[in-house]
């Protein structure tokens, strides 16, 4: 069978790459961000289409499937920031409604294109939002069998302490997300993924892989990271190194910043700010620096040779944002294998 997928909100291609690894052909990825074109097309066989989801028609999307397609798959991860716990905790009513309705557009495409299979993934908080109920209603109304759950990344060989909502739906038969591939006795660790990368110092890069670059540290943060231990917090420092806000009682709860990653556990969730030592527990397990861009990408399960630019690297912030916003490649693989298994049992 010719199984072809189109990836909405494709970004730099994490979901697409995982689907390709699973054996599903991806025809095209659609995204509004032009800077994603180079990494998307350099690493995947699919075509990058620069379009706003709100402005593209269902007819145009459907036209990208070749005529000999036997099974049409439509996948996507709508930008998750509006649904994240961070947005609701710190932004409140300022959360962008224009982004929250992107899942409604996804539902509209499902209803009008009628793909054979559908998959979406997002942050767990989406499950409690009415927009998710609306999406489920569209699937039910159009005859889809649905399986969705919140999965824990390490159970599926994603080496970070990350939970994601994953949904798959089929018009062909019942469908299920494949069972976990690991358990807590054999999780993939940080050491397994980045333990053999060359050593670099803060502010330096590896000549053989310029993406293996680390942001520089101030003298003060260099002193702080030298007193940091894997899995620890800023409470491990000498008192004179503490920021003033942490010396107050109100600052005692901020323990998830200024720490080193533990070699022999999954990493914290890789966010768009993983290159900053003070932005989370993103200190290298033993080198006095934050994670490099390549290390963050590999912890997101991108292959070691995944290209994010041509010529000179773009800004570190731009690339770290692309990496942090990506669907982990391994999760795309799990989604793809779930689809294939369903088709084999059909």
JOJOWO-V898351 format. One record per residue. N is the residue number from 1. RES is the residue in one small letter. SS is DSSP state (helix for helix, strand for strand, loop for the rest). NEAR is the number of other C-alpha atoms within 8 Angstrom. Layout:
n: (N,N)
res: (RES,RES)
ss: (SS,SS)
near: (NEAR,NEAR)
This chain:
n: (1,2,3,4,5,6,7,8,9,10,11,12,13,14,15,16,17,18,19,20,21,22,23,24,25,26,27,28,29,30,31,32,33,34,35,36,37,38,39,40,41,42,43,44,45,46,47,48,49,50,51,52,53,54,55,56,57,58,59,60,61,62,63,64,65,66,67,68,69,70,71,72,73,74,75,76,77,78,79,80,81,82,83,84,85,86,87,88,89,90,91,92,93,94,95,96,97,98,99,100,101,102,103,104,105,106,107,108,109,110,111,112,113,114,115,116,117,118,119,120,121,122,123,124,125,126,127,128,129,130,131,132,133,134,135,136,137,138,139,140,141,142,143,144,145,146,147,148,149,150,151,152,153,154,155,156,157,158,159,160,161,162,163,164,165,166,167,168,169,170,171,172,173,174,175,176,177,178,179,180,181,182,183,184,185,186,187,188,189,190,191,192,193,194,195,196,197,198,199,200,201,202,203,204,205,206,207,208,209,210,211,212,213,214,215,216,217,218,219,220,221,222,223,224,225,226,227,228,229,230,231,232,233,234,235,236,237,238,239,240,241,242,243,244,245,246,247,248,249,250,251,252,253,254,255,256,257,258,259,260,261,262,263,264,265,266,267,268,269,270,271,272,273,274,275,276,277,278,279,280,281,282,283,284,285,286,287,288,289,290,291,292,293,294,295,296,297,298,299,300,301,302,303,304,305,306,307,308,309,310,311,312,313,314,315,316,317,318,319,320,321,322,323,324,325,326,327,328,329,330,331,332,333,334,335,336,337,338,339,340,341,342,343,344,345,346)
res: (x,x,x,x,x,x,x,x,x,x,x,x,x,x,x,x,x,x,x,x,x,x,x,x,x,x,x,x,x,x,x,x,x,x,x,x,x,x,x,x,x,x,x,x,x,x,x,x,x,x,x,x,x,x,x,x,x,x,x,x,x,x,x,x,x,x,x,x,x,x,x,x,x,x,x,x,x,x,x,x,x,x,x,x,x,x,x,x,x,x,x,x,x,x,x,x,x,x,x,x,x,x,x,x,x,x,x,x,x,x,x,x,x,x,x,x,x,x,x,x,x,x,x,x,x,x,x,x,x,x,x,x,x,x,x,x,x,x,x,x,x,x,x,x,x,x,x,x,x,x,x,x,x,x,x,x,x,x,x,x,x,x,x,x,x,x,x,x,x,x,x,x,x,x,x,x,x,x,x,x,x,x,x,x,x,x,x,x,x,x,x,x,x,x,x,x,x,x,x,x,x,x,x,x,x,x,x,x,x,x,x,x,x,x,x,x,x,x,x,x,x,x,x,x,x,x,x,x,x,x,x,x,x,x,x,x,x,x,x,x,x,x,x,x,x,x,x,x,x,x,x,x,x,x,x,x,x,x,x,x,x,x,x,x,x,x,x,x,x,x,x,x,x,x,x,x,x,x,x,x,x,x,x,x,x,x,x,x,x,x,x,x,x,x,x,x,x,x,x,x,x,x,x,x,x,x,x,x,x,x,x,x,x,x,x,x,x,x,x,x,x,x,x,x,x,x,x,x,x,x,x,x,x,x,x,x,x,x,x,x,x,x,x,x,x,x)
ss: (loop,loop,strand,strand,strand,strand,strand,strand,loop,loop,loop,loop,loop,helix,helix,helix,helix,helix,helix,helix,helix,helix,loop,loop,strand,strand,strand,strand,strand,strand,strand,loop,loop,loop,loop,helix,helix,helix,helix,helix,helix,helix,helix,loop,loop,loop,strand,strand,strand,strand,loop,loop,loop,loop,loop,loop,loop,helix,helix,helix,helix,helix,helix,loop,loop,loop,loop,loop,loop,loop,strand,strand,strand,strand,strand,strand,loop,loop,loop,loop,helix,helix,helix,loop,helix,helix,helix,helix,helix,helix,loop,helix,helix,helix,loop,loop,helix,helix,helix,helix,loop,helix,helix,helix,helix,helix,helix,helix,helix,helix,helix,helix,helix,loop,loop,loop,strand,strand,strand,strand,strand,strand,loop,helix,helix,helix,helix,helix,loop,helix,helix,helix,helix,helix,helix,helix,helix,helix,helix,helix,helix,loop,loop,loop,strand,strand,strand,strand,strand,strand,strand,strand,helix,helix,helix,helix,loop,loop,loop,strand,strand,loop,strand,strand,strand,strand,strand,strand,strand,strand,loop,loop,loop,loop,loop,loop,loop,loop,loop,loop,loop,loop,loop,loop,loop,loop,loop,loop,loop,helix,helix,helix,helix,helix,loop,loop,loop,loop,loop,loop,loop,loop,loop,loop,strand,strand,loop,loop,strand,strand,strand,strand,strand,loop,loop,loop,loop,loop,helix,helix,helix,helix,helix,helix,helix,helix,loop,loop,loop,strand,loop,loop,loop,helix,helix,helix,loop,loop,helix,helix,helix,loop,loop,helix,helix,helix,helix,loop,helix,helix,helix,loop,loop,loop,loop,loop,loop,loop,loop,strand,loop,loop,loop,loop,loop,loop,strand,strand,loop,loop,loop,loop,loop,loop,loop,loop,helix,helix,helix,loop,loop,loop,strand,loop,loop,loop,loop,loop,loop,strand,loop,loop,helix,helix,helix,helix,helix,helix,helix,loop,loop,loop,loop,loop,loop,loop,loop,loop,loop,loop,loop,loop,loop,loop,loop,helix,helix,helix,helix,helix,helix,helix,helix,helix,helix,loop,loop,loop,helix,helix,helix,helix,helix,helix,helix,helix,helix,helix,helix,helix,helix,helix,helix,helix,helix,loop)
near: (5,7,11,14,14,14,14,13,13,14,13,13,14,14,16,14,13,16,16,13,8,10,8,11,9,14,12,12,16,16,16,9,8,7,5,11,11,11,13,13,11,7,10,10,7,10,8,11,8,10,9,9,12,6,6,9,6,9,7,8,10,8,7,8,12,6,4,5,11,8,11,12,13,13,11,13,12,10,10,9,7,12,12,12,7,8,12,12,7,6,9,8,5,5,9,7,7,6,8,10,9,12,11,10,10,9,11,8,10,13,10,7,9,8,11,10,14,12,13,10,11,12,11,10,9,12,8,6,9,6,11,11,9,9,11,8,8,11,15,10,7,8,7,11,12,13,10,9,7,9,9,10,13,16,13,12,11,14,17,13,11,9,10,12,14,12,11,16,13,13,10,8,8,8,13,9,10,7,4,7,7,11,9,7,5,6,13,12,12,16,9,7,11,10,8,6,5,5,5,10,10,11,9,10,12,11,5,4,7,9,10,11,13,16,13,8,10,6,6,8,9,11,9,12,13,7,9,14,10,11,9,10,14,12,5,9,10,7,5,4,9,10,6,6,7,11,9,8,6,7,9,9,5,7,8,8,13,17,18,17,14,11,11,7,10,14,13,10,7,12,8,10,12,15,14,11,16,8,11,12,15,18,14,11,10,6,8,11,15,14,14,12,14,10,10,15,12,12,15,16,11,11,7,7,4,8,8,9,9,7,4,5,10,7,6,9,7,8,11,14,11,12,12,13,10,12,11,13,14,11,12,15,15,13,12,14,12,12,11,8,8,12,7,6,5,6)
